Amino acid sequence: MNSDNNLNNNTGSSPKDEPVFVVIGKFRRPHGIRGEIVMTVLTDFPELVKPGQRIFAGEQHKPYTINSIRWHGDDMLVSLIELPDRTAVEIFRNIMVYMKAEDVPELPKGDFYIHQLVGMEVITDQGLTLGRLKEIIVTGANDVYLVEPAEGKDILIPAIDQVVLDINQEERKILVHIISGLLDI
């Protein structure tokens, strides 16, 4: 199962009629004197970051339009139409960068973005409700689902085929099989 590990879990749901935002990067610091900002890319779709694209900076999701981009090692150097020089972009140090979820491409059937999964109810194949998916932790081997139960400590569920049996997006439920030793319940 593939999930875009670069989306902000705090924006998984929104009040009615408000956009859902997904993380695409993090502005680190200004670069040079022409208003470029070093951005660490935090999306599996860096091709979405292109001139003319509308992005949103910080927790307030302030809108900006990308003027230009160029790669700088593993990072991008981004300039914004609204902020033409180094002095203007000084405000962007360690600020998260978002796009509207509606602007990201649709994934193949069976693949999901994190913001689509967070908040789903997690139920075992024995009918036991474990709680709600709070966060997806990306590890080297496989993702791990952090499930928040109604009471007690958070539960860690490996996102592997033997454990995650089904994800029903319409019902907002994840069906899991608890293998021996996974839970102390």
Rosetta constraint file for C-alpha pairs under 8 A:
AtomPair CA 1 CA 110 HARMONIC 7.00 0.50
AtomPair CA 1 CA 111 HARMONIC 6.07 0.50
AtomPair CA 1 CA 159 HARMONIC 7.74 0.50
AtomPair CA 1 CA 160 HARMONIC 7.52 0.50
AtomPair CA 1 CA 161 HARMONIC 7.54 0.50
AtomPair CA 2 CA 110 HARMONIC 7.98 0.50
AtomPair CA 2 CA 111 HARMONIC 5.18 0.50
AtomPair CA 2 CA 112 HARMONIC 6.57 0.50
AtomPair CA 3 CA 111 HARMONIC 6.13 0.50
AtomPair CA 3 CA 112 HARMONIC 5.05 0.50
AtomPair CA 3 CA 113 HARMONIC 5.02 0.50
AtomPair CA 3 CA 114 HARMONIC 5.98 0.50
AtomPair CA 4 CA 43 HARMONIC 7.16 0.50
AtomPair CA 4 CA 44 HARMONIC 6.48 0.50
AtomPair CA 4 CA 112 HARMONIC 6.96 0.50
AtomPair CA 4 CA 113 HARMONIC 4.81 0.50
AtomPair CA 4 CA 114 HARMONIC 5.87 0.50
AtomPair CA 5 CA 43 HARMONIC 7.45 0.50
AtomPair CA 5 CA 44 HARMONIC 7.92 0.50
AtomPair CA 5 CA 113 HARMONIC 7.40 0.50
AtomPair CA 5 CA 114 HARMONIC 6.33 0.50
AtomPair CA 5 CA 136 HARMONIC 7.53 0.50
AtomPair CA 5 CA 138 HARMONIC 6.59 0.50
AtomPair CA 6 CA 22 HARMONIC 7.67 0.50
AtomPair CA 6 CA 23 HARMONIC 5.94 0.50
AtomPair CA 6 CA 24 HARMONIC 6.48 0.50
AtomPair CA 6 CA 42 HARMONIC 5.09 0.50
AtomPair CA 6 CA 43 HARMONIC 4.98 0.50
AtomPair CA 6 CA 44 HARMONIC 7.16 0.50
AtomPair CA 6 CA 114 HARMONIC 7.70 0.50
AtomPair CA 7 CA 22 HARMONIC 4.75 0.50
AtomPair CA 7 CA 23 HARMONIC 4.58 0.50
AtomPair CA 7 CA 24 HARMONIC 6.97 0.50
AtomPair CA 7 CA 42 HARMONIC 7.92 0.50
AtomPair CA 7 CA 43 HARMONIC 7.47 0.50
AtomPair CA 7 CA 113 HARMONIC 7.19 0.50
AtomPair CA 7 CA 114 HARMONIC 5.91 0.50
AtomPair CA 7 CA 115 HARMONIC 6.32 0.50
AtomPair CA 8 CA 12 HARMONIC 7.10 0.50
AtomPair CA 8 CA 21 HARMONIC 7.61 0.50
AtomPair CA 8 CA 22 HARMONIC 5.49 0.50
AtomPair CA 8 CA 23 HARMONIC 5.27 0.50
AtomPair CA 8 CA 114 HARMONIC 7.63 0.50
AtomPair CA 8 CA 115 HARMONIC 6.84 0.50
AtomPair CA 9 CA 114 HARMONIC 6.85 0.50
AtomPair CA 9 CA 115 HARMONIC 5.92 0.50
AtomPair CA 9 CA 118 HARMONIC 6.53 0.50
AtomPair CA 9 CA 134 HARMONIC 7.73 0.50
AtomPair CA 9 CA 135 HARMONIC 6.28 0.50
AtomPair CA 11 CA 20 HARMONIC 6.02 0.50
AtomPair CA 11 CA 21 HARMONIC 5.94 0.50
AtomPair CA 11 CA 22 HARMONIC 6.90 0.50
AtomPair CA 11 CA 115 HARMONIC 6.73 0.50
AtomPair CA 12 CA 20 HARMONIC 6.85 0.50
AtomPair CA 12 CA 21 HARMONIC 7.93 0.50
AtomPair CA 12 CA 114 HARMONIC 7.58 0.50
AtomPair CA 12 CA 115 HARMONIC 4.14 0.50
AtomPair CA 12 CA 116 HARMONIC 6.47 0.50
AtomPair CA 12 CA 117 HARMONIC 7.76 0.50
AtomPair CA 12 CA 118 HARMONIC 5.91 0.50
AtomPair CA 12 CA 119 HARMONIC 7.29 0.50
AtomPair CA 13 CA 20 HARMONIC 6.53 0.50
AtomPair CA 13 CA 115 HARMONIC 7.35 0.50
AtomPair CA 13 CA 119 HARMONIC 7.92 0.50
AtomPair CA 14 CA 18 HARMONIC 6.05 0.50
AtomPair CA 14 CA 19 HARMONIC 6.85 0.50
AtomPair CA 14 CA 20 HARMONIC 6.01 0.50
AtomPair CA 19 CA 100 HARMONIC 6.41 0.50
AtomPair CA 19 CA 101 HARMONIC 7.39 0.50
AtomPair CA 20 CA 100 HARMONIC 5.90 0.50
AtomPair CA 20 CA 101 HARMONIC 5.52 0.50
AtomPair CA 20 CA 102 HARMONIC 7.80 0.50
AtomPair CA 21 CA 98 HARMONIC 5.87 0.50
AtomPair CA 21 CA 99 HARMONIC 5.54 0.50
AtomPair CA 21 CA 100 HARMONIC 4.51 0.50
AtomPair CA 21 CA 101 HARMONIC 5.22 0.50
AtomPair CA 22 CA 98 HARMONIC 5.25 0.50
AtomPair CA 22 CA 99 HARMONIC 5.54 0.50
AtomPair CA 22 CA 100 HARMONIC 6.24 0.50
AtomPair CA 22 CA 101 HARMONIC 5.66 0.50
AtomPair CA 22 CA 115 HARMONIC 7.33 0.50
AtomPair CA 23 CA 42 HARMONIC 6.86 0.50
AtomPair CA 23 CA 43 HARMONIC 7.22 0.50
AtomPair CA 23 CA 96 HARMONIC 6.85 0.50
AtomPair CA 23 CA 97 HARMONIC 5.79 0.50
AtomPair CA 23 CA 98 HARMONIC 4.40 0.50
AtomPair CA 23 CA 99 HARMONIC 6.61 0.50
AtomPair CA 24 CA 41 HARMONIC 6.29 0.50
AtomPair CA 24 CA 42 HARMONIC 4.95 0.50
AtomPair CA 24 CA 43 HARMONIC 4.84 0.50
AtomPair CA 24 CA 46 HARMONIC 7.90 0.50
AtomPair CA 24 CA 96 HARMONIC 7.96 0.50
AtomPair CA 24 CA 97 HARMONIC 5.80 0.50
AtomPair CA 24 CA 98 HARMONIC 5.36 0.50
AtomPair CA 24 CA 99 HARMONIC 6.68 0.50
AtomPair CA 25 CA 39 HARMONIC 6.20 0.50
AtomPair CA 25 CA 40 HARMONIC 5.40 0.50
AtomPair CA 25 CA 41 HARMONIC 4.47 0.50
AtomPair CA 25 CA 42 HARMONIC 4.44 0.50
AtomPair CA 25 CA 43 HARMONIC 6.70 0.50
AtomPair CA 25 CA 96 HARMONIC 6.07 0.50
AtomPair CA 25 CA 97 HARMONIC 5.01 0.50
AtomPair CA 25 CA 98 HARMONIC 6.98 0.50
AtomPair CA 26 CA 39 HARMONIC 5.32 0.50
AtomPair CA 26 CA 40 HARMONIC 5.19 0.50
AtomPair CA 26 CA 41 HARMONIC 6.75 0.50
AtomPair CA 26 CA 42 HARMONIC 7.17 0.50
AtomPair CA 26 CA 94 HARMONIC 6.22 0.50
AtomPair CA 26 CA 95 HARMONIC 5.55 0.50
AtomPair CA 26 CA 96 HARMONIC 4.34 0.50
AtomPair CA 26 CA 97 HARMONIC 5.36 0.50
AtomPair CA 27 CA 37 HARMONIC 6.44 0.50
AtomPair CA 27 CA 38 HARMONIC 5.84 0.50
AtomPair CA 27 CA 39 HARMONIC 4.33 0.50
AtomPair CA 27 CA 40 HARMONIC 6.47 0.50
AtomPair CA 27 CA 92 HARMONIC 6.06 0.50
AtomPair CA 27 CA 93 HARMONIC 5.99 0.50
AtomPair CA 27 CA 94 HARMONIC 5.33 0.50
AtomPair CA 27 CA 95 HARMONIC 5.12 0.50
AtomPair CA 27 CA 96 HARMONIC 6.21 0.50
AtomPair CA 27 CA 97 HARMONIC 6.76 0.50
AtomPair CA 28 CA 37 HARMONIC 7.04 0.50
AtomPair CA 28 CA 38 HARMONIC 5.43 0.50
AtomPair CA 28 CA 39 HARMONIC 5.72 0.50
AtomPair CA 28 CA 40 HARMONIC 7.01 0.50
AtomPair CA 28 CA 92 HARMONIC 6.97 0.50
AtomPair CA 28 CA 93 HARMONIC 4.93 0.50
AtomPair CA 28 CA 94 HARMONIC 4.60 0.50
AtomPair CA 28 CA 95 HARMONIC 6.89 0.50
AtomPair CA 29 CA 37 HARMONIC 5.67 0.50
AtomPair CA 29 CA 38 HARMONIC 5.52 0.50
AtomPair CA 29 CA 39 HARMONIC 7.78 0.50
AtomPair CA 29 CA 90 HARMONIC 7.25 0.50
AtomPair CA 29 CA 92 HARMONIC 6.32 0.50
AtomPair CA 29 CA 93 HARMONIC 4.88 0.50
AtomPair CA 29 CA 94 HARMONIC 7.01 0.50
AtomPair CA 30 CA 35 HARMONIC 6.87 0.50
AtomPair CA 30 CA 36 HARMONIC 5.86 0.50
AtomPair CA 30 CA 37 HARMONIC 4.31 0.50
AtomPair CA 30 CA 38 HARMONIC 6.11 0.50
AtomPair CA 30 CA 86 HARMONIC 6.28 0.50
AtomPair CA 30 CA 89 HARMONIC 6.26 0.50
AtomPair CA 30 CA 90 HARMONIC 6.13 0.50
AtomPair CA 30 CA 92 HARMONIC 7.31 0.50
AtomPair CA 30 CA 93 HARMONIC 7.59 0.50
AtomPair CA 31 CA 35 HARMONIC 7.07 0.50
AtomPair CA 31 CA 36 HARMONIC 5.23 0.50
AtomPair CA 31 CA 37 HARMONIC 5.34 0.50
AtomPair CA 31 CA 38 HARMONIC 6.19 0.50
AtomPair CA 31 CA 77 HARMONIC 7.52 0.50
AtomPair CA 31 CA 86 HARMONIC 7.42 0.50
AtomPair CA 32 CA 36 HARMONIC 6.62 0.50
AtomPair CA 32 CA 86 HARMONIC 6.96 0.50
AtomPair CA 33 CA 85 HARMONIC 6.19 0.50
AtomPair CA 33 CA 86 HARMONIC 5.01 0.50
AtomPair CA 34 CA 79 HARMONIC 8.00 0.50
AtomPair CA 34 CA 84 HARMONIC 6.67 0.50
AtomPair CA 34 CA 85 HARMONIC 4.89 0.50
AtomPair CA 34 CA 86 HARMONIC 5.86 0.50
AtomPair CA 35 CA 79 HARMONIC 5.81 0.50
AtomPair CA 35 CA 80 HARMONIC 7.55 0.50
AtomPair CA 35 CA 83 HARMONIC 6.58 0.50
AtomPair CA 35 CA 84 HARMONIC 5.19 0.50
AtomPair CA 35 CA 85 HARMONIC 3.70 0.50
AtomPair CA 35 CA 86 HARMONIC 4.18 0.50
AtomPair CA 35 CA 87 HARMONIC 7.44 0.50
AtomPair CA 35 CA 88 HARMONIC 7.08 0.50
AtomPair CA 35 CA 89 HARMONIC 6.04 0.50
AtomPair CA 36 CA 77 HARMONIC 5.71 0.50
AtomPair CA 36 CA 78 HARMONIC 5.18 0.50
AtomPair CA 36 CA 79 HARMONIC 4.51 0.50
AtomPair CA 36 CA 80 HARMONIC 7.67 0.50
AtomPair CA 36 CA 85 HARMONIC 7.48 0.50
AtomPair CA 36 CA 86 HARMONIC 6.93 0.50
AtomPair CA 36 CA 89 HARMONIC 7.52 0.50
AtomPair CA 37 CA 76 HARMONIC 7.99 0.50
AtomPair CA 37 CA 77 HARMONIC 5.38 0.50
AtomPair CA 37 CA 78 HARMONIC 5.18 0.50
AtomPair CA 37 CA 79 HARMONIC 6.31 0.50
AtomPair CA 37 CA 89 HARMONIC 7.00 0.50
AtomPair CA 37 CA 92 HARMONIC 7.64 0.50
AtomPair CA 38 CA 75 HARMONIC 6.55 0.50
AtomPair CA 38 CA 76 HARMONIC 5.84 0.50
AtomPair CA 38 CA 77 HARMONIC 4.77 0.50
AtomPair CA 38 CA 78 HARMONIC 6.53 0.50
AtomPair CA 39 CA 75 HARMONIC 5.66 0.50
AtomPair CA 39 CA 76 HARMONIC 5.14 0.50
AtomPair CA 39 CA 77 HARMONIC 6.11 0.50
AtomPair CA 39 CA 78 HARMONIC 6.79 0.50
AtomPair CA 40 CA 74 HARMONIC 7.43 0.50
AtomPair CA 40 CA 75 HARMONIC 4.86 0.50
AtomPair CA 40 CA 76 HARMONIC 6.52 0.50
AtomPair CA 41 CA 46 HARMONIC 6.86 0.50
AtomPair CA 41 CA 74 HARMONIC 7.78 0.50
AtomPair CA 41 CA 75 HARMONIC 6.10 0.50
AtomPair CA 41 CA 76 HARMONIC 6.96 0.50
AtomPair CA 48 CA 53 HARMONIC 7.64 0.50
AtomPair CA 48 CA 104 HARMONIC 7.45 0.50
AtomPair CA 49 CA 53 HARMONIC 6.57 0.50
AtomPair CA 49 CA 66 HARMONIC 7.85 0.50
AtomPair CA 49 CA 69 HARMONIC 7.72 0.50
AtomPair CA 50 CA 66 HARMONIC 6.62 0.50
AtomPair CA 50 CA 68 HARMONIC 6.96 0.50
AtomPair CA 50 CA 69 HARMONIC 6.53 0.50
AtomPair CA 51 CA 65 HARMONIC 7.56 0.50
AtomPair CA 51 CA 66 HARMONIC 4.87 0.50
AtomPair CA 51 CA 67 HARMONIC 5.02 0.50
AtomPair CA 51 CA 68 HARMONIC 5.09 0.50
AtomPair CA 51 CA 69 HARMONIC 6.83 0.50
AtomPair CA 52 CA 65 HARMONIC 5.81 0.50
AtomPair CA 52 CA 66 HARMONIC 5.29 0.50
AtomPair CA 52 CA 67 HARMONIC 6.26 0.50
AtomPair CA 53 CA 65 HARMONIC 5.71 0.50
AtomPair CA 53 CA 66 HARMONIC 5.53 0.50
AtomPair CA 54 CA 63 HARMONIC 6.70 0.50
AtomPair CA 54 CA 64 HARMONIC 5.78 0.50
AtomPair CA 54 CA 65 HARMONIC 4.59 0.50
AtomPair CA 54 CA 66 HARMONIC 6.49 0.50
AtomPair CA 54 CA 99 HARMONIC 7.14 0.50
AtomPair CA 55 CA 63 HARMONIC 5.75 0.50
AtomPair CA 55 CA 64 HARMONIC 5.40 0.50
AtomPair CA 55 CA 65 HARMONIC 6.11 0.50
AtomPair CA 55 CA 66 HARMONIC 7.22 0.50
AtomPair CA 55 CA 97 HARMONIC 6.81 0.50
AtomPair CA 55 CA 98 HARMONIC 5.77 0.50
AtomPair CA 55 CA 99 HARMONIC 5.10 0.50
AtomPair CA 55 CA 100 HARMONIC 7.77 0.50
AtomPair CA 56 CA 61 HARMONIC 4.55 0.50
AtomPair CA 56 CA 62 HARMONIC 5.01 0.50
AtomPair CA 56 CA 63 HARMONIC 4.43 0.50
AtomPair CA 56 CA 64 HARMONIC 6.03 0.50
AtomPair CA 56 CA 97 HARMONIC 5.76 0.50
AtomPair CA 56 CA 98 HARMONIC 4.93 0.50
AtomPair CA 56 CA 99 HARMONIC 5.99 0.50
AtomPair CA 57 CA 61 HARMONIC 4.94 0.50
AtomPair CA 57 CA 62 HARMONIC 5.15 0.50
AtomPair CA 57 CA 63 HARMONIC 6.56 0.50
AtomPair CA 57 CA 64 HARMONIC 7.47 0.50
AtomPair CA 57 CA 95 HARMONIC 6.71 0.50
AtomPair CA 57 CA 96 HARMONIC 6.06 0.50
AtomPair CA 57 CA 97 HARMONIC 4.72 0.50
AtomPair CA 57 CA 98 HARMONIC 6.24 0.50
AtomPair CA 58 CA 62 HARMONIC 6.71 0.50
AtomPair CA 58 CA 95 HARMONIC 5.41 0.50
AtomPair CA 58 CA 96 HARMONIC 5.26 0.50
AtomPair CA 58 CA 97 HARMONIC 6.33 0.50
AtomPair CA 58 CA 98 HARMONIC 7.89 0.50
AtomPair CA 59 CA 96 HARMONIC 7.47 0.50
AtomPair CA 61 CA 98 HARMONIC 7.21 0.50
AtomPair CA 64 CA 80 HARMONIC 6.52 0.50
AtomPair CA 64 CA 81 HARMONIC 7.27 0.50
AtomPair CA 64 CA 82 HARMONIC 6.54 0.50
AtomPair CA 65 CA 80 HARMONIC 5.62 0.50
AtomPair CA 65 CA 81 HARMONIC 5.74 0.50
AtomPair CA 65 CA 82 HARMONIC 7.06 0.50
AtomPair CA 66 CA 78 HARMONIC 6.99 0.50
AtomPair CA 66 CA 79 HARMONIC 6.06 0.50
AtomPair CA 66 CA 80 HARMONIC 4.56 0.50
AtomPair CA 66 CA 81 HARMONIC 6.12 0.50
AtomPair CA 67 CA 78 HARMONIC 7.50 0.50
AtomPair CA 67 CA 79 HARMONIC 5.33 0.50
AtomPair CA 67 CA 80 HARMONIC 4.78 0.50
AtomPair CA 67 CA 81 HARMONIC 4.97 0.50
AtomPair CA 68 CA 78 HARMONIC 5.84 0.50
AtomPair CA 68 CA 79 HARMONIC 5.25 0.50
AtomPair CA 68 CA 80 HARMONIC 7.05 0.50
AtomPair CA 69 CA 76 HARMONIC 6.44 0.50
AtomPair CA 69 CA 77 HARMONIC 5.48 0.50
AtomPair CA 69 CA 78 HARMONIC 4.58 0.50
AtomPair CA 69 CA 79 HARMONIC 6.48 0.50
AtomPair CA 70 CA 76 HARMONIC 5.61 0.50
AtomPair CA 70 CA 77 HARMONIC 5.26 0.50
AtomPair CA 70 CA 78 HARMONIC 6.83 0.50
AtomPair CA 71 CA 75 HARMONIC 5.98 0.50
AtomPair CA 71 CA 76 HARMONIC 4.45 0.50
AtomPair CA 71 CA 77 HARMONIC 6.06 0.50
AtomPair CA 72 CA 76 HARMONIC 5.39 0.50
AtomPair CA 72 CA 77 HARMONIC 6.27 0.50
AtomPair CA 79 CA 83 HARMONIC 7.43 0.50
AtomPair CA 79 CA 84 HARMONIC 7.35 0.50
AtomPair CA 80 CA 84 HARMONIC 6.67 0.50
AtomPair CA 83 CA 88 HARMONIC 5.33 0.50
AtomPair CA 83 CA 89 HARMONIC 6.15 0.50
AtomPair CA 84 CA 88 HARMONIC 6.77 0.50
AtomPair CA 84 CA 89 HARMONIC 7.93 0.50
AtomPair CA 85 CA 89 HARMONIC 6.63 0.50
AtomPair CA 86 CA 90 HARMONIC 6.23 0.50
AtomPair CA 99 CA 103 HARMONIC 6.76 0.50
AtomPair CA 99 CA 104 HARMONIC 7.65 0.50
AtomPair CA 100 CA 104 HARMONIC 7.30 0.50
AtomPair CA 107 CA 111 HARMONIC 5.83 0.50
AtomPair CA 107 CA 112 HARMONIC 6.63 0.50
AtomPair CA 112 CA 116 HARMONIC 6.34 0.50
AtomPair CA 112 CA 117 HARMONIC 7.09 0.50
AtomPair CA 113 CA 117 HARMONIC 6.86 0.50
AtomPair CA 114 CA 118 HARMONIC 6.12 0.50
AtomPair CA 114 CA 136 HARMONIC 7.01 0.50
AtomPair CA 116 CA 169 HARMONIC 7.74 0.50
AtomPair CA 117 CA 133 HARMONIC 7.12 0.50
AtomPair CA 117 CA 169 HARMONIC 7.82 0.50
AtomPair CA 117 CA 172 HARMONIC 7.73 0.50
AtomPair CA 118 CA 132 HARMONIC 7.67 0.50
AtomPair CA 118 CA 133 HARMONIC 5.16 0.50
AtomPair CA 118 CA 134 HARMONIC 5.67 0.50
AtomPair CA 118 CA 135 HARMONIC 6.18 0.50
AtomPair CA 118 CA 136 HARMONIC 7.71 0.50
AtomPair CA 119 CA 132 HARMONIC 5.41 0.50
AtomPair CA 119 CA 133 HARMONIC 5.05 0.50
AtomPair CA 119 CA 134 HARMONIC 6.05 0.50
AtomPair CA 119 CA 172 HARMONIC 7.88 0.50
AtomPair CA 120 CA 132 HARMONIC 5.43 0.50
AtomPair CA 120 CA 133 HARMONIC 5.46 0.50
AtomPair CA 120 CA 172 HARMONIC 4.87 0.50
AtomPair CA 120 CA 173 HARMONIC 5.25 0.50
AtomPair CA 120 CA 174 HARMONIC 6.61 0.50
AtomPair CA 121 CA 129 HARMONIC 7.45 0.50
AtomPair CA 121 CA 130 HARMONIC 7.70 0.50
AtomPair CA 121 CA 131 HARMONIC 5.79 0.50
AtomPair CA 121 CA 132 HARMONIC 4.45 0.50
AtomPair CA 121 CA 133 HARMONIC 6.39 0.50
AtomPair CA 121 CA 172 HARMONIC 6.34 0.50
AtomPair CA 121 CA 173 HARMONIC 4.77 0.50
AtomPair CA 121 CA 174 HARMONIC 6.13 0.50
AtomPair CA 122 CA 129 HARMONIC 6.11 0.50
AtomPair CA 122 CA 130 HARMONIC 5.55 0.50
AtomPair CA 122 CA 131 HARMONIC 5.52 0.50
AtomPair CA 122 CA 132 HARMONIC 5.65 0.50
AtomPair CA 122 CA 133 HARMONIC 6.55 0.50
AtomPair CA 122 CA 147 HARMONIC 7.37 0.50
AtomPair CA 122 CA 173 HARMONIC 5.88 0.50
AtomPair CA 122 CA 174 HARMONIC 4.78 0.50
AtomPair CA 122 CA 175 HARMONIC 6.10 0.50
AtomPair CA 122 CA 176 HARMONIC 7.08 0.50
AtomPair CA 123 CA 127 HARMONIC 6.18 0.50
AtomPair CA 123 CA 128 HARMONIC 5.57 0.50
AtomPair CA 123 CA 129 HARMONIC 4.40 0.50
AtomPair CA 123 CA 130 HARMONIC 5.66 0.50
AtomPair CA 123 CA 131 HARMONIC 7.43 0.50
AtomPair CA 123 CA 173 HARMONIC 7.14 0.50
AtomPair CA 123 CA 174 HARMONIC 6.17 0.50
AtomPair CA 123 CA 175 HARMONIC 5.09 0.50
AtomPair CA 123 CA 176 HARMONIC 6.13 0.50
AtomPair CA 124 CA 128 HARMONIC 5.20 0.50
AtomPair CA 124 CA 129 HARMONIC 6.46 0.50
AtomPair CA 124 CA 130 HARMONIC 7.19 0.50
AtomPair CA 124 CA 175 HARMONIC 5.58 0.50
AtomPair CA 124 CA 176 HARMONIC 4.72 0.50
AtomPair CA 124 CA 177 HARMONIC 5.55 0.50
AtomPair CA 124 CA 178 HARMONIC 6.79 0.50
AtomPair CA 125 CA 175 HARMONIC 6.22 0.50
AtomPair CA 125 CA 176 HARMONIC 5.94 0.50
AtomPair CA 125 CA 177 HARMONIC 5.53 0.50
AtomPair CA 125 CA 178 HARMONIC 7.98 0.50
AtomPair CA 126 CA 177 HARMONIC 7.95 0.50
AtomPair CA 130 CA 147 HARMONIC 7.14 0.50
AtomPair CA 130 CA 148 HARMONIC 7.64 0.50
AtomPair CA 130 CA 149 HARMONIC 5.60 0.50
AtomPair CA 130 CA 155 HARMONIC 7.96 0.50
AtomPair CA 131 CA 147 HARMONIC 5.85 0.50
AtomPair CA 131 CA 148 HARMONIC 5.22 0.50
AtomPair CA 131 CA 149 HARMONIC 3.95 0.50
AtomPair CA 131 CA 150 HARMONIC 6.03 0.50
AtomPair CA 132 CA 147 HARMONIC 5.40 0.50
AtomPair CA 132 CA 148 HARMONIC 5.32 0.50
AtomPair CA 132 CA 149 HARMONIC 6.47 0.50
AtomPair CA 133 CA 145 HARMONIC 6.61 0.50
AtomPair CA 133 CA 146 HARMONIC 5.99 0.50
AtomPair CA 133 CA 147 HARMONIC 4.47 0.50
AtomPair CA 133 CA 148 HARMONIC 6.28 0.50
AtomPair CA 134 CA 145 HARMONIC 7.67 0.50
AtomPair CA 134 CA 146 HARMONIC 5.62 0.50
AtomPair CA 134 CA 147 HARMONIC 5.43 0.50
AtomPair CA 134 CA 148 HARMONIC 5.85 0.50
AtomPair CA 135 CA 145 HARMONIC 6.18 0.50
AtomPair CA 135 CA 146 HARMONIC 5.13 0.50
AtomPair CA 135 CA 147 HARMONIC 7.19 0.50
AtomPair CA 136 CA 143 HARMONIC 6.53 0.50
AtomPair CA 136 CA 144 HARMONIC 5.72 0.50
AtomPair CA 136 CA 145 HARMONIC 4.77 0.50
AtomPair CA 136 CA 146 HARMONIC 6.00 0.50
AtomPair CA 137 CA 143 HARMONIC 5.60 0.50
AtomPair CA 137 CA 144 HARMONIC 5.00 0.50
AtomPair CA 137 CA 145 HARMONIC 6.31 0.50
AtomPair CA 137 CA 146 HARMONIC 7.11 0.50
AtomPair CA 138 CA 142 HARMONIC 6.78 0.50
AtomPair CA 138 CA 143 HARMONIC 4.59 0.50
AtomPair CA 138 CA 144 HARMONIC 6.44 0.50
AtomPair CA 139 CA 143 HARMONIC 5.55 0.50
AtomPair CA 139 CA 144 HARMONIC 7.26 0.50
AtomPair CA 142 CA 158 HARMONIC 6.97 0.50
AtomPair CA 142 CA 159 HARMONIC 6.33 0.50
AtomPair CA 142 CA 160 HARMONIC 6.94 0.50
AtomPair CA 143 CA 158 HARMONIC 6.33 0.50
AtomPair CA 143 CA 159 HARMONIC 5.29 0.50
AtomPair CA 143 CA 160 HARMONIC 7.84 0.50
AtomPair CA 144 CA 156 HARMONIC 6.36 0.50
AtomPair CA 144 CA 157 HARMONIC 5.54 0.50
AtomPair CA 144 CA 158 HARMONIC 4.46 0.50
AtomPair CA 144 CA 159 HARMONIC 5.30 0.50
AtomPair CA 145 CA 155 HARMONIC 7.95 0.50
AtomPair CA 145 CA 156 HARMONIC 5.68 0.50
AtomPair CA 145 CA 157 HARMONIC 4.94 0.50
AtomPair CA 145 CA 158 HARMONIC 6.14 0.50
AtomPair CA 145 CA 159 HARMONIC 6.33 0.50
AtomPair CA 146 CA 154 HARMONIC 6.48 0.50
AtomPair CA 146 CA 155 HARMONIC 5.75 0.50
AtomPair CA 146 CA 156 HARMONIC 4.88 0.50
AtomPair CA 146 CA 157 HARMONIC 6.52 0.50
AtomPair CA 147 CA 154 HARMONIC 5.59 0.50
AtomPair CA 147 CA 155 HARMONIC 4.96 0.50
AtomPair CA 147 CA 156 HARMONIC 6.29 0.50
AtomPair CA 147 CA 157 HARMONIC 7.39 0.50
AtomPair CA 148 CA 153 HARMONIC 7.33 0.50
AtomPair CA 148 CA 154 HARMONIC 4.81 0.50
AtomPair CA 148 CA 155 HARMONIC 6.47 0.50
AtomPair CA 149 CA 153 HARMONIC 7.08 0.50
AtomPair CA 149 CA 154 HARMONIC 6.25 0.50
AtomPair CA 149 CA 155 HARMONIC 7.37 0.50
AtomPair CA 155 CA 183 HARMONIC 7.83 0.50
AtomPair CA 157 CA 163 HARMONIC 7.69 0.50
AtomPair CA 157 CA 182 HARMONIC 7.66 0.50
AtomPair CA 158 CA 163 HARMONIC 6.86 0.50
AtomPair CA 158 CA 164 HARMONIC 7.87 0.50
AtomPair CA 159 CA 163 HARMONIC 6.65 0.50
AtomPair CA 159 CA 164 HARMONIC 5.91 0.50
AtomPair CA 160 CA 164 HARMONIC 5.88 0.50
AtomPair CA 161 CA 165 HARMONIC 6.42 0.50
AtomPair CA 162 CA 177 HARMONIC 7.10 0.50
AtomPair CA 163 CA 176 HARMONIC 5.26 0.50
AtomPair CA 163 CA 177 HARMONIC 4.71 0.50
AtomPair CA 163 CA 178 HARMONIC 6.22 0.50
AtomPair CA 163 CA 179 HARMONIC 6.97 0.50
AtomPair CA 164 CA 174 HARMONIC 7.29 0.50
AtomPair CA 164 CA 175 HARMONIC 6.20 0.50
AtomPair CA 164 CA 176 HARMONIC 4.51 0.50
AtomPair CA 164 CA 177 HARMONIC 6.45 0.50
AtomPair CA 165 CA 174 HARMONIC 7.69 0.50
AtomPair CA 165 CA 175 HARMONIC 5.47 0.50
AtomPair CA 165 CA 176 HARMONIC 5.27 0.50
AtomPair CA 165 CA 177 HARMONIC 6.66 0.50
AtomPair CA 166 CA 174 HARMONIC 5.80 0.50
AtomPair CA 166 CA 175 HARMONIC 5.03 0.50
AtomPair CA 166 CA 176 HARMONIC 7.07 0.50
AtomPair CA 167 CA 172 HARMONIC 7.70 0.50
AtomPair CA 167 CA 173 HARMONIC 6.08 0.50
AtomPair CA 167 CA 174 HARMONIC 4.52 0.50
AtomPair CA 167 CA 175 HARMONIC 6.35 0.50
AtomPair CA 168 CA 172 HARMONIC 5.72 0.50
AtomPair CA 168 CA 173 HARMONIC 5.26 0.50
AtomPair CA 168 CA 174 HARMONIC 6.22 0.50
AtomPair CA 169 CA 173 HARMONIC 6.67 0.50
AtomPair CA 178 CA 182 HARMONIC 6.28 0.50
AtomPair CA 178 CA 183 HARMONIC 7.22 0.50
